[in-house]
Amino acid sequence: MQTDTLTDQYQLMVKNFLHRLYSNPFLKNVSTLALGTIISQLLLFLSSPILTRLFSATDFGLLALFNSIAVVSAIVTTGRFEFAIGLPEKNEKASRIIGLIAMLSFSVSLLYLVIIFVLKNWAGQGFAHNQFLQSPIAYLVPVMTFAIALFTAFQYWNQRFKAYKLVSSANAFLVILGVVLNIVFGLIGYKKYGLIFSLVLAQIIAIIPVFYNFYRSGYFHFSRPKGNVALAREYKDFPKYMLISDLSLTTSQQIVPILFTILFNSATVGLYSLANRMLKVPSVVLTASIGNVFRNDAIDVLRSTGNCRSLYLSTLKKLIFLAIPIYGFLAIFSPQLFIWLFGSSWLESGYFARIICISTIFDFLAVPLSALFYVVHKQKLYMRIQFLNTVFGILFIYAGHWLFGSAYWSILFFSINNACFSLISLSITYNFSKQTHSI
C-alpha cells in the first residue's frame, strides 16, 4: 500500500510539473525549442561511440579544422543582418532583409571561391605545405558558408513568428541527417573526407524545409540591388558593430582547432574536438533555446516596463540550476566516461574535457544572457569585449605552447581566459537589465 501511495505521489508530481511547464509561456517556448535539439543531440551522443570506431582522431581533427574555417567564414557572409529580421513591424520589410542576406552571402561566398582558387593555383609554392588548402575539400568551404547563411536567415524568419516547433525540428533534422550520413560514409569505407562531406550535404538539404515555410508565407520575392543598399544603410549598425563582435566570439570558440593544427598535429585536434563536442551538448540543447526565448521576451518586457531585471535574474537562476550538476559531474568523471564510451585510445580526450569544463560552465551562463547586448543596442561594447577575449585567448594558447610545449596547458590557459570574459559579460548585462531602456 505504501509503495502504491508513493507511486501515486510521484505521478502527481510529474503531472503538476508538466502542467506548470506548459502553463508558463517562457518555459513552454524553451522546452519547444529544446525538444528537437535534445533528440538530435542524444542521437549525436549515442552515435559518437560508433563514429570513434569508424573514424580516427586525425579524421575528427580534419573535420574540426574544416568546420572552424567554415563557421568563422560564415559570420562575414551575412553581415549579421539576420539579427535585424525580427525588428521591422511589417513582414514585407523583414522579408527584404532575407533578400539582402541572400545577395550578400552569395557574393561573399563567390569571393571565397576566387581566393581559394588563387591560393591553390597561382600563389606559387608559398602554400604548398598547407595540406588542407591543397586538398579538394577546400572548395567546399564557400559552399558550406553559403548554406549556413541561408539556413540561419530562414531560421530567424521563423523565430520572428515564434514558430519554435519548426525551428526546433529543422535543427534536429540537420543534426540527425549529418549523423546518418557520417555512419553511411564510415561503413562504406570512405573515411578520409567522409565526415566533411556529411556535414556539407546535411547543411544543404536542411535548407529545404525552412525555405519552404518562408516561400509559402507569400513574402518571397527577388530583391532589387538599390533596395538592398538602402536596407543595408538602415541597419548598418549590425555589420558595423556585431560583425566584429560575433566574429571575435566565434573565432575565440573556433580558433583552437586552427591553432592546434599549426602548433601540434591533427590527432591532437581530433582529441580536443571530441572533448569539446561532447561538452557542448548541454549548451547546444539548452542555452540556444533559452537565449532565443530570453531575447524575444526581453524585447516585450522592455517595451512594456522599461527594464528586465526580474526576467534576467529568473533566467540566470534557471541556468545556474542546470549548469552546476551537469558540469560538476563531467569535471569529475570525464576521463572514465570517455574510456567507457569511446575506447581507451580516447582517454586523453577525457582529460581535455575535464579542463574545458572550466570555461564551459561560465559560457553556459553568459551566452544566453548576452542577447541583451543586442536588445539594448550595445553591440559596440560587446564587440570590444569579444575582440579582447579572442586576442587574449590566442595569446594564452601560444603561451601554453611556448612555456610548456603542451596542449594541456594551452587548453587550461584558454579556458581560464574564456571564464573571466564570461564573468565580465554577466556583470555588464546584469547592469543593463536594471536600467531603463526604450526600444
C-alpha positions as CSV (number, residue, x, y, z in Angstrom):
1,M,0.0,0.0,0.0
2,Q,2.8,2.4,0.9
3,T,4.5,1.7,-2.5
4,D,1.3,2.4,-4.3
5,T,0.9,5.7,-2.4
6,L,4.5,6.7,-3.3
7,T,3.9,5.9,-6.9
8,D,0.7,7.9,-7.0
9,Q,2.5,10.9,-5.4
10,Y,5.3,10.6,-7.9
11,Q,2.9,10.6,-10.8
12,L,1.1,13.6,-9.3
13,M,4.4,15.5,-9.0
14,V,5.3,14.7,-12.7
15,K,1.8,15.8,-13.8
16,N,2.0,19.0,-11.8
17,F,5.5,19.8,-13.2
18,L,4.3,19.3,-16.8
19,H,1.3,21.5,-16.1
20,R,3.5,24.3,-14.7
21,L,5.9,23.8,-17.6
22,Y,3.2,24.3,-20.3
23,S,1.3,27.0,-18.4
24,N,4.5,29.1,-18.2
25,P,5.0,30.7,-21.7
26,F,8.7,31.1,-21.2
27,L,9.3,27.5,-20.1
28,K,6.9,26.3,-22.8
29,N,8.8,28.1,-25.6
30,V,12.2,26.9,-24.2
31,S,11.0,23.3,-24.0
32,T,9.6,23.5,-27.5
33,L,12.9,24.9,-28.9
34,A,14.9,22.4,-26.9
35,L,12.9,19.2,-27.7
36,G,14.1,18.7,-31.2
37,T,17.7,19.7,-30.2
38,I,17.6,17.2,-27.3
39,I,16.6,14.4,-29.6
40,S,19.2,15.3,-32.2
41,Q,22.0,15.7,-29.6
42,L,21.0,12.5,-27.9
43,L,21.4,10.8,-31.3
44,L,24.8,12.6,-31.8
45,F,25.9,11.4,-28.3
46,L,24.8,7.8,-28.9
47,S,26.4,7.7,-32.3
48,S,29.8,9.0,-31.1
49,P,31.0,5.6,-29.8
50,I,30.2,4.3,-33.3
51,L,31.9,7.2,-35.1
52,T,35.1,7.0,-32.9
53,R,35.4,3.4,-34.0
54,L,34.8,4.2,-37.7
55,F,37.0,7.3,-37.9
56,S,40.4,8.1,-36.4
57,A,41.4,11.1,-34.3
58,T,43.0,12.5,-37.4
59,D,39.7,12.3,-39.3
60,F,38.0,14.2,-36.5
61,G,40.8,16.7,-36.5
62,L,40.3,17.4,-40.2
63,L,36.6,17.8,-39.6
64,A,37.2,20.2,-36.8
65,L,39.5,22.3,-38.9
66,F,37.1,22.5,-41.8
67,N,34.1,23.3,-39.5
68,S,36.1,26.0,-37.7
69,I,37.1,27.7,-41.0
70,A,33.6,27.4,-42.4
71,V,31.8,28.7,-39.3
72,V,34.2,31.7,-38.9
73,S,33.8,32.5,-42.6
74,A,30.0,32.3,-42.4
75,I,29.9,35.1,-39.9
76,V,31.1,37.5,-42.6
77,T,28.8,36.3,-45.3
78,T,25.6,37.6,-43.7
79,G,26.9,40.8,-42.3
80,R,24.9,39.8,-39.2
81,F,21.8,41.3,-40.8
82,E,19.8,38.2,-39.7
83,F,19.5,39.8,-36.2
84,A,17.5,42.6,-37.8
85,I,14.9,40.2,-39.2
86,G,12.8,40.4,-36.0
87,L,12.9,44.2,-35.7
88,P,10.7,45.6,-38.5
89,E,7.0,45.9,-37.7
90,K,6.0,44.9,-41.3
91,N,6.7,41.4,-42.5
92,E,7.4,42.6,-46.1
93,K,10.4,44.6,-44.8
94,A,11.6,41.7,-42.8
95,S,11.5,39.5,-46.0
96,R,13.5,42.1,-47.8
97,I,16.3,41.7,-45.2
98,I,16.4,38.0,-46.1
99,G,16.8,39.0,-49.7
100,L,19.7,41.3,-48.7
101,I,21.3,38.4,-46.8
102,A,21.0,36.0,-49.7
103,M,22.6,38.5,-52.1
104,L,25.4,39.4,-49.7
105,S,26.2,35.8,-48.7
106,F,26.2,34.6,-52.4
107,S,28.6,37.4,-53.3
108,V,31.0,36.8,-50.4
109,S,30.9,33.1,-51.0
110,L,32.0,33.6,-54.6
111,L,34.8,35.8,-53.3
112,Y,35.9,33.0,-51.0
113,L,35.9,30.6,-54.0
114,V,38.1,33.0,-56.0
115,I,40.5,33.5,-53.1
116,I,40.9,29.7,-52.6
117,F,41.4,29.2,-56.4
118,V,44.1,31.8,-56.4
119,L,45.9,30.4,-53.4
120,K,45.7,26.9,-54.7
121,N,46.8,27.6,-58.3
122,W,48.5,30.9,-58.6
123,A,50.2,31.6,-55.3
124,G,53.3,29.6,-56.2
125,Q,54.9,27.3,-53.7
126,G,54.1,29.6,-50.7
127,F,51.1,27.4,-49.7
128,A,52.4,24.0,-51.0
129,H,52.9,22.8,-47.4
130,N,49.3,23.5,-46.5
131,Q,47.6,20.1,-46.8
132,F,44.1,21.5,-46.2
133,L,44.4,24.2,-48.8
134,Q,45.8,21.8,-51.4
135,S,43.1,19.2,-50.8
136,P,39.8,19.2,-52.8
137,I,37.7,19.9,-49.7
138,A,39.0,23.5,-49.6
139,Y,36.5,24.2,-52.4
140,L,33.6,23.1,-50.1
141,V,34.2,26.0,-47.7
142,P,32.3,28.6,-49.8
143,V,29.5,26.1,-50.4
144,M,29.2,25.5,-46.6
145,T,29.3,29.1,-45.7
146,F,26.6,30.0,-48.2
147,A,24.4,27.1,-46.9
148,I,24.9,28.2,-43.3
149,A,23.9,31.8,-44.2
150,L,20.7,30.8,-45.9
151,F,19.7,28.3,-43.2
152,T,20.4,30.9,-40.4
153,A,18.3,33.6,-42.2
154,F,15.3,31.4,-42.7
155,Q,15.5,30.2,-39.0
156,Y,15.4,33.8,-37.8
157,W,12.4,34.4,-40.1
158,N,10.6,31.5,-38.3
159,Q,11.6,32.9,-34.9
160,R,10.1,36.2,-35.8
161,F,6.7,34.4,-35.9
162,K,7.6,32.4,-32.8
163,A,7.4,29.2,-34.9
164,Y,9.5,27.4,-32.4
165,K,8.4,23.9,-33.4
166,L,9.6,24.4,-36.9
167,V,12.9,25.9,-35.7
168,S,13.4,23.0,-33.3
169,S,12.5,20.4,-36.0
170,A,14.9,22.0,-38.5
171,N,17.8,22.0,-36.1
172,A,17.0,18.3,-35.2
173,F,16.8,17.3,-38.9
174,L,20.1,18.9,-39.6
175,V,22.0,17.0,-36.9
176,I,20.2,13.7,-37.4
177,L,20.8,13.8,-41.2
178,G,24.5,14.6,-40.5
179,V,24.9,11.6,-38.1
180,V,23.2,9.2,-40.6
181,L,25.5,10.3,-43.4
182,N,28.5,10.0,-41.1
183,I,27.7,6.4,-40.4
184,V,27.0,5.6,-44.1
185,F,30.3,7.1,-45.3
186,G,32.1,5.3,-42.5
187,L,30.6,1.9,-43.3
188,I,31.3,2.1,-47.0
189,G,34.9,2.9,-46.2
190,Y,35.1,6.5,-47.3
191,K,36.8,7.8,-44.2
192,K,39.3,10.5,-45.3
193,Y,36.7,13.2,-46.1
194,G,33.5,11.3,-45.1
195,L,32.8,13.4,-42.0
196,I,33.2,16.6,-44.0
197,F,31.0,15.5,-47.0
198,S,28.3,14.5,-44.5
199,L,28.4,17.9,-42.8
200,V,28.1,19.8,-46.1
201,L,25.3,17.6,-47.5
202,A,23.3,17.8,-44.3
203,Q,23.6,21.6,-44.2
204,I,22.4,21.9,-47.8
205,I,19.5,19.6,-47.5
206,A,18.3,21.1,-44.2
207,I,17.7,24.4,-46.0
208,I,14.7,22.9,-47.9
209,P,12.1,22.8,-45.1
210,V,12.9,26.2,-43.7
211,F,12.9,27.8,-47.1
212,Y,9.6,26.2,-48.0
213,N,7.9,27.8,-44.9
214,F,9.3,31.2,-46.0
215,Y,8.2,30.7,-49.6
216,R,4.6,29.8,-48.7
217,S,4.3,32.8,-46.4
218,G,3.7,34.9,-49.6
219,Y,6.6,37.3,-48.9
220,F,9.2,35.6,-51.1
221,H,10.4,37.8,-53.9
222,F,13.7,38.8,-55.6
223,S,15.2,41.9,-54.1
224,R,16.4,44.8,-56.1
225,P,20.0,45.9,-55.6
226,K,19.1,49.5,-54.9
227,G,16.6,48.4,-52.3
228,N,19.2,46.2,-50.7
229,V,21.6,49.1,-50.5
230,A,19.1,51.3,-48.7
231,L,18.2,48.5,-46.4
232,A,21.8,47.8,-45.6
233,R,22.3,51.5,-44.7
234,E,19.3,51.5,-42.4
235,Y,20.6,48.5,-40.4
236,K,24.3,49.4,-40.8
237,D,24.9,49.0,-37.0
238,F,24.7,45.2,-37.3
239,P,27.7,44.8,-39.6
240,K,29.4,47.8,-38.1
241,Y,29.4,46.5,-34.6
242,M,28.1,43.0,-34.4
243,L,30.2,41.7,-37.3
244,I,33.4,42.2,-35.4
245,S,31.8,41.2,-32.1
246,D,30.4,38.0,-33.4
247,L,33.4,37.3,-35.5
248,S,35.6,37.7,-32.4
249,L,33.2,35.5,-30.3
250,T,33.1,32.8,-33.0
251,T,36.8,33.0,-33.6
252,S,37.5,32.6,-29.9
253,Q,35.4,29.4,-29.9
254,Q,36.8,28.0,-33.2
255,I,40.4,29.2,-33.0
256,V,41.7,26.2,-31.1
257,P,41.4,23.6,-33.9
258,I,43.1,26.1,-36.3
259,L,45.9,27.0,-33.9
260,F,46.4,23.4,-32.7
261,T,46.8,22.3,-36.3
262,I,49.7,24.7,-36.5
263,L,51.2,24.1,-33.1
264,F,50.6,20.4,-32.6
265,N,49.0,17.9,-35.0
266,S,45.7,16.7,-36.5
267,A,45.4,13.9,-34.0
268,T,45.6,16.4,-31.1
269,V,42.9,18.5,-32.8
270,G,40.7,15.4,-33.1
271,L,41.1,14.6,-29.4
272,Y,40.3,18.2,-28.5
273,S,37.3,18.4,-30.9
274,L,35.7,15.3,-29.5
275,A,36.0,16.6,-25.9
276,N,34.7,20.0,-26.9
277,R,31.9,18.4,-28.9
278,M,30.7,16.3,-26.0
279,L,30.8,19.2,-23.5
280,K,28.9,21.4,-25.9
281,V,25.9,19.0,-25.9
282,P,24.2,20.6,-22.9
283,S,24.9,24.1,-24.3
284,V,23.5,23.3,-27.7
285,V,20.5,21.6,-26.1
286,L,19.6,24.4,-23.7
287,T,21.4,27.7,-24.0
288,A,20.5,28.4,-27.6
289,S,16.8,27.8,-26.8
290,I,16.9,29.8,-23.6
291,G,18.8,32.6,-25.3
292,N,16.3,32.9,-28.2
293,V,13.3,33.0,-25.9
294,F,15.0,35.4,-23.5
295,R,15.8,37.8,-26.3
296,N,12.2,37.8,-27.5
297,D,10.8,38.1,-24.0
298,A,13.3,40.8,-23.1
299,I,12.1,42.9,-26.1
300,D,8.5,42.6,-25.0
301,V,9.2,43.3,-21.3
302,L,11.4,46.4,-22.1
303,R,8.6,47.8,-24.4
304,S,6.1,47.4,-21.6
305,T,8.1,48.2,-18.4
306,G,11.4,49.7,-19.5
307,N,13.7,47.2,-17.6
308,C,14.0,43.4,-17.5
309,R,15.8,42.8,-14.2
310,S,13.3,40.3,-12.9
311,L,13.4,38.3,-16.2
312,Y,17.2,38.4,-16.2
313,L,17.5,37.1,-12.7
314,S,14.9,34.4,-13.3
315,T,16.7,33.2,-16.4
316,L,20.1,33.3,-14.6
317,K,18.8,31.2,-11.7
318,K,17.5,28.6,-14.2
319,L,20.9,28.5,-15.9
320,I,22.8,28.1,-12.6
321,F,20.4,25.3,-11.5
322,L,21.2,23.4,-14.7
323,A,24.9,24.2,-15.0
324,I,26.3,23.1,-11.7
325,P,25.2,19.4,-11.6
326,I,25.9,18.9,-15.3
327,Y,29.4,20.3,-15.5
328,G,30.3,19.3,-11.9
329,F,29.7,15.7,-12.8
330,L,31.6,16.0,-16.1
331,A,34.6,17.7,-14.5
332,I,35.0,14.7,-12.1
333,F,34.2,11.7,-14.3
334,S,35.1,12.8,-17.9
335,P,38.3,10.6,-18.3
336,Q,36.4,7.4,-17.1
337,L,33.4,8.3,-19.3
338,F,35.5,8.7,-22.4
339,I,37.2,5.4,-22.0
340,W,33.9,3.6,-21.4
341,L,32.1,5.3,-24.3
342,F,34.8,5.8,-27.0
343,G,37.6,3.4,-26.1
344,S,40.9,3.6,-24.4
345,S,42.5,5.5,-27.3
346,W,40.4,8.5,-26.4
347,L,41.5,8.8,-22.7
348,E,43.5,11.9,-23.5
349,S,40.3,13.5,-24.9
350,G,38.6,12.9,-21.5
351,Y,41.4,14.8,-19.7
352,F,40.9,17.6,-22.2
353,A,37.2,17.6,-21.4
354,R,37.9,18.0,-17.7
355,I,39.9,21.2,-18.4
356,I,37.4,22.6,-20.8
357,C,34.7,22.4,-18.1
358,I,36.3,25.5,-16.5
359,S,35.1,27.7,-19.3
360,T,32.1,25.8,-20.5
361,I,30.2,26.2,-17.2
362,F,30.5,30.0,-17.4
363,D,29.7,30.1,-21.1
364,F,26.5,28.2,-20.3
365,L,25.5,31.1,-18.0
366,A,26.7,34.0,-20.1
367,V,25.9,33.2,-23.7
368,P,22.1,33.2,-23.5
369,L,22.0,36.4,-21.5
370,S,24.4,38.1,-23.9
371,A,21.4,38.6,-26.2
372,L,20.7,41.7,-24.0
373,F,23.6,43.5,-25.7
374,Y,21.7,43.3,-29.0
375,V,18.3,44.2,-27.5
376,V,19.6,47.4,-25.9
377,H,21.8,48.3,-28.9
378,K,25.1,47.9,-27.1
379,Q,26.7,45.9,-29.9
380,K,29.8,48.1,-30.0
381,L,30.6,47.3,-26.3
382,Y,30.0,43.6,-26.9
383,M,32.3,43.8,-30.0
384,R,35.1,45.2,-27.8
385,I,34.6,42.5,-25.1
386,Q,34.7,39.7,-27.6
387,F,37.6,41.1,-29.5
388,L,39.7,41.3,-26.4
389,N,38.6,37.8,-25.5
390,T,39.8,36.5,-28.8
391,V,43.1,38.3,-28.7
392,F,43.9,37.1,-25.1
393,G,42.7,33.6,-26.0
394,I,45.1,33.4,-28.9
395,L,47.9,34.7,-26.7
396,F,47.2,32.2,-23.9
397,I,47.1,29.3,-26.4
398,Y,50.6,30.3,-27.6
399,A,51.7,30.9,-24.0
400,G,50.9,27.3,-23.1
401,H,52.8,26.0,-26.1
402,W,55.8,28.4,-25.6
403,L,56.1,27.8,-21.9
404,F,55.4,24.1,-21.6
405,G,55.1,22.8,-25.2
406,S,51.8,21.1,-24.1
407,A,48.3,21.1,-25.4
408,Y,47.0,20.7,-21.8
409,W,48.5,24.0,-20.7
410,S,47.2,25.7,-23.8
411,I,43.7,24.5,-23.2
412,L,43.9,25.4,-19.5
413,F,45.0,29.0,-20.2
414,F,42.4,29.3,-22.9
415,S,39.6,28.1,-20.7
416,I,40.6,30.4,-17.8
417,N,40.6,33.3,-20.2
418,N,37.1,32.5,-21.5
419,A,35.7,32.0,-18.0
420,C,37.0,35.5,-17.0
421,F,35.4,37.2,-20.0
422,S,32.1,35.3,-19.4
423,L,32.0,36.7,-15.9
424,I,32.6,40.2,-17.3
425,S,29.8,39.7,-19.8
426,L,27.4,38.6,-17.0
427,S,28.3,41.6,-14.9
428,I,27.6,44.1,-17.7
429,T,24.4,42.5,-18.9
430,Y,23.0,42.4,-15.3
431,N,23.6,46.2,-15.1
432,F,21.8,46.6,-18.4
433,S,18.8,44.7,-17.1
434,K,18.4,47.1,-14.2
435,Q,18.5,50.2,-16.4
436,T,15.5,51.7,-18.2
437,H,15.6,51.3,-22.0
438,S,13.3,52.4,-24.8
439,I,13.3,50.2,-27.9
